[in-house]
Amino acid sequence: MRHTVTLIPGDGVGPEITRVAKTCVEALGVDIDWDVQCAGASVIEKEKTPLPDSVLDSIAKNKVALKGPVETPVGKGFRSVNVQLRKSLDLFACLRPCKYYEGVRSRITNPSGIDLVIVRENTEDLYAGIEFMATCGGDNPLLTFIRERTGVELTCDTGISIKPISITGSERIATFAFEYAKKYGRKKVTAIDKANIMKLSDGLFMRAAENVSKKYPDILYEHKLVDNMCMQLVQFPEKYDVLVLPNLYGDIISDLAAGIIGGLGVAPGANMGNEYAVFEATHGSAPDIAGQDKANPAGILFSTVLMLAHIGEANAADRLKLAVAEVIREGTSVTADLKKDDDSRPPVGTMAIGEAIIKKVNEI
Ligand code: NAD
């Protein structure tokens, strides 16, 4: 089957790693027409924006995108490309599979069974951007409202961030997590929050997840508090499968999970909604090594694996995953960041690891 996918090379190491992804897809024999679209710092001078409308139009048309990392210039008044993509395309779920691959450095003693999928709600919670700074002197309607409604007396030098969590948003993300579990044969979904303290926001999230779980009797469901979960993930990560969380906890637990499997270098990601999906590595544009053939393409390749599975190319997805895992396990053709301390063999460049993966793809 022929597919059309939007390809955003991005900034820094983005063009180098997405080039490897393209050649691997070709080697797999998957028929993809890449609709190449430029976004990020590199287009600002010409387009006067880091996210031209043509990029959004392309994703809206093709429904699926593979994206390299993009830079958002600090202090220049541009909104983050990633935030704009999420908002414009209603990408309400952030998907972060964190699987340990043999050969990657991890501080966990026995990481081999770690295979987590983090599903983070992307639109609500403390990231909604509703913040106030109380001021001293004069009337303060917000503090008065809080005093009258809750009896809590806040001082006039208090910063206040609002944490909106809705039933609609919570049911939507829980349904996404269960549907993902069902589609990919996962056994258990764990909902994570702090419902014992924030009964109205996190408590609502917990009840929504519980309600949704009843529609999926074949998938185990459990609830955990986020503090306990941090300890569980360090001590017994292999016991967990799909995790579903509100935005803030999802952000933190995603990085914790990436840390236990050996860092962001190999962690794939996707931002998904009901209509559109954007797949990308979780690391940034690595400007310090850009253009030097030093970037590790594993993150974007594992994201390509997710993308291939999403567009119905499950067999190609499995082959690519196996090929990347094998090259990492062998350790002979890997980039410097994947080298173990006691390995004296020299690292290879981005192109060479790409070639080693293509060779494996052809052998599988
Ligand atoms: P970064 O991930 O780019 O780099 C952190 C460190 O990791 C650097 O030492 C870098 O060399 C190394 N690194 C990153 N990717 C690597 C790879 N594939 N192979 C080998 N080493 C790699 O993080 P940063 O420096 O904080 O951010 C740089 C830029 O990237 C910023 O402009 C930031 O806004 C952007 N960024 C974009 C995304 C995205 O588009 N999804 C995500 C994070 C950061």
Residues whose N, C-alpha, C, O or C-beta is under 5 A from the ligand:
A	BS01	NAD	G68 P69 V70 E71 T72 A281 T282 H283 G284 S285 A286 P287 D288 I289 K294 A295 N296 D337
